[in-house]
């Protein structure tokens, strides 16, 4: 809830009771609509090339490209590739609100974004409990110079249309909208929990958090 309210712009002040009543009403509908799913695969690292800025994996054609993702995985010997979704039912609820009540539509969109991250958190936690090793934080396509186009490759690798009901559009966006692909590294020794920071983020010029003097915490 705190994260959703932050997305709505309530970082310095708390909404009034009337607004919060509406938020809780939307929350109930959203939780009823949500059918969270995730899928993942783990691969051994074949090679990390700082010259080419890419990470290649064993038994897999996917190559993770970009200086940021290469640095992110530099201390790892395995990589988990994951995809999560809040479900098509959540998209349907957002469309209904857009027709009936735009205020509720904005609230629902913010809450669904926070919910998608929460699903990813729980998924990574479950995956981590099944493996031996230390993990990095999640790194999603579009962060830094990690190409958004990689989403289509990850979707194909994980067969997301079949496993979680999510596809990638021609513009490399996920559908249902509240779906996420991500990568995190696995190591046999502790790895630094560094964050990406604003300067390397593709969204820094248009970020609503930076305009308010805040950070998105990535």
Protein Blocks (a to p, Z undefined) as FASTA:
>chain_A
ZZmmmmnopambccdfklmmmmmmmmmmmmmmpccdddddddddfbdcfklopaddehia
bdcedjklmmmmmmpcbdcdddddebjklmmmmmmmmmmomklmmmmmmmmmmmmmmmmm
mmmmmmmmmpgcdddddddehiajbcfklmmmmmmmnommlmnopacdfkopacdfkbcd
ddddddfbdcdfbdebjmlpcklmmgmklmnopaehZZ
